[in-house]
Amino acid sequence: MFFRLLFRRIKGIFPMLKDKNVAWWKKAILIFGMIYLFLPADLIPPIVPVFGWFDDLAVWIAILYFMRTELDSHIPKTVMPSEKYDAGNSDVHEAEYTITEEEESDGQNG
């Protein structure tokens, strides 16, 4: 569950960077995090292969936690296969529907 949430938030990084309504300093935190991820200098030197990745992982978990609300709002919405609808195969191209007061009151009572 925890890792699934992390991966979902990672998917929200690039849409967040493209959004013009996001503050520049929030984008800067993400960009500096990406730079730190690929820099050869680390807080923990990569002498032992696995332990050298802990500082990168800790930095990114902190960034994803700090930016959680912003990233959650930028996670791309995926459509489940059962929710897909192909309008090209439909005979209906435009439709209007109005609810009369009688239909509205029937819906509230029943």
Steps between C-alpha positions, in 0.01 A plus 500: 500500500779741597703436186193519277427846641862606444491385139169681443651821635804456278262493203375842610844666484510587130138624480578716805812643336296587188221671698534879483296544821757324719740725692854518362657395831302174502625425151853590612485245784410226251771607255767513772385155615548366147844662477601353838384158385743504207791685663801285579542672839280345771463530875574128525779400259406207276777276632250232589255489207170477687582732789614772261144530371346565841571872495343535153199302616470706820518829308231388255269363768530834680426693178202279412366534855546878508336543158232235557191720464631676190614176338176320584306769315722449191485120481372410155152354512491155348189352349414148601427265207139464617459880488622543143244624252553530130282784371596417142282187504195681631207619290441786743725797432325779690224485755324732740300399799296718731345403829155632566394600848271197510789259423720674753243468778444131409873436537515661843199311635587159365 
